[in-house]
């Protein structure tokens, strides 16, 4: 074994390396996606966008914003539950970081390939719901409370179609391991989105709702409840929520790409080459899906609360069940 292999065989060194990777990866992804969103948003709205920070293209704007947040005073409301108030952004951040554990970035590049990887990913994402609800409840602010309750109701409603939408993929692959699902698509010779286009569409809609992004951003509807559960947060605690949102966008897009688009695999590229090109293939698919999320943000207006619940319970859940039935028939016949 090489020296690096000997070092990584030690549990504590391997754990420290993985934690360091996550600690670096999430802020970098947050910076990259923030820059992508502000530039794409400006382009879609025919605005200039950030132009001077860091040079002509404004590439340092997210870094400047991050430094600004760390310089701001960290305010904690006197009437808040201070322990819960301080822990809520950490809880959201941990839930987001935990999703990276099971995502396969290449043929042998995954932090932990769990046999129940799909179940783990969908279960761990619900931690965000607890963090958001805790933030709204602990702030001691009625607007924050309304935002937190809205977020909880929305996230609970869309958890069901999110889970049901991936059942078809699990049936086709015969495994809940995310790496196993990628290899099942390689064996089939096509990405599962070709037969799971309905499940893919439901997953993306439900993922947008889980991310609380327009048109599903009622919990932070500025025109109604100031800034929802984020109203009382400032400084680096607000930054935690901000980075977690973009890291969660990446994680959800990576899960969608893995389940439906072949993950690190791309037809026509030899498997030997994918050992090195696999991460690039996955990142290309992820950023394509993130572009769609940003595009939808500036395309649709915000839903009303009743419209959001109708979409989840009367449309997405029945369509998810229909997709499961059709997938079962397809699996038996073909």
Helices and strands as residue ranges (DSSP letters): H 3-8, H 11-44, H 61-71, H 82-98, G 99-101, H 117-124, H 127-138, H 142-165, H 167-173, H 178-188, G 192-194, H 197-210, G 218-220, H 222-225, G 228-230, H 235-260, H 271-297, H 305-310, I 311-316, H 317-333
